[in-house]
Amino acid sequence: MEQEFSVWDSACDLLRNRLSKDVYDRWIAVIRPVSLKNRKLVLSVANDFYLSWLEEHYLPLIREALGLLTGATRPGAIVTSETEWPDE
């Protein structure tokens, strides 16, 4: 899980510089990396409201940041809500 934390931490640094502190703290800082599968970073948020809002408003910006970091022309990022993950 170390690699997805590293990629996500670097993406957060880029996003922190592009967004206001309030927006970053409210919408981006709450995202947690879950895994890196088939070159797609799987991210998790607390509930379906956050999921819907992020997909609609910030997923393109998240993908842009990941693309800058990885050099991928179509970086993959999937956001899920914690309610979709079974308790471990």
N, C-alpha and C positions, 0 to 999 in steps of 0.2 A: 504494500500500500504506500510505500515511501515515494514512488515515482509520481503517483497522482497527486500527493500532497505537494511535491515540489512544483509540478506543472501548475497546480491551482494557486499556490502561493505566489508564483511569478505572475500569473494572470491577474490576481488580486492587486498586485503592485501597479500594474498598468491601469486597471479599472479605477483604483483609488485616485489616480492622477487625472482621470477623465471625468469623474463624477463629483458632485458636491459631497461633502462629508455626510450630510443627512441621508442622501440617497444611497451612498455606499453602505453606511451603517445599517440602514433599514432593509435594503434589498440584497446586497451582495455579501456582506459580512456573515450573514446567517446561512449561507450555502456551505455544504460540507461535501468534500470529494468522497466518493464511495469506491470507485474502481476505475481502471483503465482497461477497456475491452475492445479489441479490434480497432485500435487507434481512436476510440471514442472515450472521452472522459465522462463518466457517469457522476452526476452531482445530485445531492439530496437537499430538500427543504422540508420544513416542518409540516406543511399541510397543502391541500389542494388550492387554496387561495393564493399562497405564495407561488406555487407551481404555475398557475394560470397567468398571474401578473408578470412573472419573470419571462415566461415564454412569449407573451405579447409585447413586453416593453424592453427587455434586456438581453434576451438570448442572442440576437444578432451581434450585440456589442461584446458579449462573452465569447462568441465564436470568433469575432475579429481579433480579440486579444489573444486567444489561443493560436490563431493563425500567425500572428506576428511572432509568437514565441517558437512555434514549431516549423514555420515555413510552409505549412500545408495550405493549399489553395482553398480547400473545403474542410476545415477542421470540424471534427465531430464533438458535440457536447449534448448530452442527454440529461434533462433535469427530471427527477422523480420526487414524489412526496414521500415522507417517511411512512405514511399510512399504506403505501404500496409495498413496503418491505416487511417481511415477517420479523417478529422479535427474535433476537438471537440469544 
